């Protein structure tokens, strides 16, 4: 209940502080694409799916609450002593809830826009047989949006997820991370005022 | 416009500070898989009960990465178990940093890492890396033993008496560190 109240207050605040409050627009959208693990021998590329909403704060700045699901492909290792047979292991999956800050062309009107993305998220990594890991994570990336109309747009994004973790049971170890790249295509629908 | 740029700059600096807080190691780390081939062994209830000693310091992949190791993220096995008894056996793998000479001592002191591998009476069961995750348990306790680098694996059966051969044993460790 407290969380819902806080969320409501946050959303109302966002609307009220926006200089565009009188022309308030927001969008909802979905996206999907390719998930590329970076420097991880125990996984292969997989898929990414997600949902997002965009709330512009100014003409150059917006926040995007989002949910992203990334599935890694199975890792593969060739075992020489068993006649070079390939053995696999499930690569694991992430589900992240977070907020991205989008800087650049965020209005979503008809035409071309480009922007940078900085985000924070609570990410859960799950892999069969292992305890789930939930950590604060970072998203960094760029995006290009093509407004087909003032209300409908398509975007292409490249984002990187940094999932840091430290194993407290290993005193000699430092904070490490898993990193994944996500190349996605998305569709967004805008609600609110048209530019025309 | 100017105000927005200042905000964007502040956010950028904030993110940069956050990345620096995480540390260089966090940014440059990756996951590697260390594969260890282990000798075949025989396991019987009271005789020929042999622990499988593992010395990671003798493995070239481990040696190459151990100084920059952050964590062991996954433990997996492949093996073929032959059950010589006339009843179904439930295969288990236990781990400890100490050597024990009887199944009772292992059950009392070691950490059970795999359990529930059904082996038919007088039959054979092979499990691969992926399948071993179906039987994996106590990962957090087991990895602390792996960090000692020298430890023992015990291949046993839940039922007594038991008589098994374990062949083609492979241990897989997924490790986070400098790739």
HADDOCK unambig.tbl for C-alpha pairs under 7 A between the chains (distance, minus, plus):
assign (segid A and resid 39 and name CA) (segid B and resid 30 and name CA) 4.91 0.50 0.50
assign (segid A and resid 39 and name CA) (segid B and resid 31 and name CA) 6.24 0.50 0.50
assign (segid A and resid 39 and name CA) (segid B and resid 179 and name CA) 6.91 0.50 0.50
assign (segid A and resid 40 and name CA) (segid B and resid 30 and name CA) 5.51 0.50 0.50
assign (segid A and resid 40 and name CA) (segid B and resid 31 and name CA) 4.41 0.50 0.50
assign (segid A and resid 40 and name CA) (segid B and resid 32 and name CA) 6.33 0.50 0.50
assign (segid A and resid 41 and name CA) (segid B and resid 31 and name CA) 5.68 0.50 0.50
assign (segid A and resid 41 and name CA) (segid B and resid 32 and name CA) 5.07 0.50 0.50
assign (segid A and resid 41 and name CA) (segid B and resid 33 and name CA) 6.14 0.50 0.50
assign (segid A and resid 42 and name CA) (segid B and resid 31 and name CA) 6.72 0.50 0.50
assign (segid A and resid 42 and name CA) (segid B and resid 32 and name CA) 6.75 0.50 0.50
assign (segid A and resid 42 and name CA) (segid B and resid 33 and name CA) 6.35 0.50 0.50
assign (segid A and resid 42 and name CA) (segid B and resid 174 and name CA) 6.64 0.50 0.50
assign (segid A and resid 60 and name CA) (segid B and resid 4 and name CA) 6.58 0.50 0.50
assign (segid A and resid 87 and name CA) (segid B and resid 128 and name CA) 6.72 0.50 0.50
assign (segid A and resid 87 and name CA) (segid B and resid 129 and name CA) 6.13 0.50 0.50
assign (segid A and resid 88 and name CA) (segid B and resid 129 and name CA) 6.19 0.50 0.50
assign (segid A and resid 88 and name CA) (segid B and resid 130 and name CA) 5.50 0.50 0.50
assign (segid A and resid 89 and name CA) (segid B and resid 129 and name CA) 6.02 0.50 0.50
assign (segid A and resid 89 and name CA) (segid B and resid 130 and name CA) 4.23 0.50 0.50
assign (segid A and resid 90 and name CA) (segid B and resid 130 and name CA) 6.35 0.50 0.50
assign (segid A and resid 103 and name CA) (segid B and resid 8 and name CA) 6.72 0.50 0.50
assign (segid A and resid 128 and name CA) (segid B and resid 133 and name CA) 6.07 0.50 0.50
assign (segid A and resid 129 and name CA) (segid B and resid 133 and name CA) 4.84 0.50 0.50
assign (segid A and resid 129 and name CA) (segid B and resid 134 and name CA) 6.16 0.50 0.50
assign (segid A and resid 129 and name CA) (segid B and resid 136 and name CA) 5.22 0.50 0.50
assign (segid A and resid 129 and name CA) (segid B and resid 137 and name CA) 6.63 0.50 0.50
assign (segid A and resid 130 and name CA) (segid B and resid 139 and name CA) 6.48 0.50 0.50
assign (segid A and resid 164 and name CA) (segid B and resid 26 and name CA) 6.52 0.50 0.50
assign (segid A and resid 167 and name CA) (segid B and resid 71 and name CA) 5.81 0.50 0.50
assign (segid A and resid 169 and name CA) (segid B and resid 144 and name CA) 6.46 0.50 0.50
assign (segid A and resid 170 and name CA) (segid B and resid 71 and name CA) 6.79 0.50 0.50
assign (segid A and resid 173 and name CA) (segid B and resid 69 and name CA) 5.83 0.50 0.50
assign (segid A and resid 173 and name CA) (segid B and resid 70 and name CA) 4.00 0.50 0.50
assign (segid A and resid 173 and name CA) (segid B and resid 71 and name CA) 6.38 0.50 0.50
assign (segid A and resid 174 and name CA) (segid B and resid 70 and name CA) 5.13 0.50 0.50
assign (segid A and resid 175 and name CA) (segid B and resid 25 and name CA) 6.70 0.50 0.50
assign (segid A and resid 175 and name CA) (segid B and resid 26 and name CA) 5.47 0.50 0.50
assign (segid A and resid 175 and name CA) (segid B and resid 70 and name CA) 6.47 0.50 0.50
assign (segid A and resid 176 and name CA) (segid B and resid 25 and name CA) 6.19 0.50 0.50
assign (segid A and resid 176 and name CA) (segid B and resid 26 and name CA) 4.23 0.50 0.50
assign (segid A and resid 176 and name CA) (segid B and resid 29 and name CA) 5.67 0.50 0.50
assign (segid A and resid 176 and name CA) (segid B and resid 70 and name CA) 5.85 0.50 0.50
assign (segid A and resid 176 and name CA) (segid B and resid 176 and name CA) 6.58 0.50 0.50
assign (segid A and resid 176 and name CA) (segid B and resid 177 and name CA) 6.68 0.50 0.50
assign (segid A and resid 177 and name CA) (segid B and resid 26 and name CA) 5.24 0.50 0.50
assign (segid A and resid 177 and name CA) (segid B and resid 27 and name CA) 6.90 0.50 0.50
assign (segid A and resid 177 and name CA) (segid B and resid 29 and name CA) 6.13 0.50 0.50
assign (segid A and resid 177 and name CA) (segid B and resid 30 and name CA) 6.91 0.50 0.50
assign (segid A and resid 178 and name CA) (segid B and resid 30 and name CA) 6.41 0.50 0.50
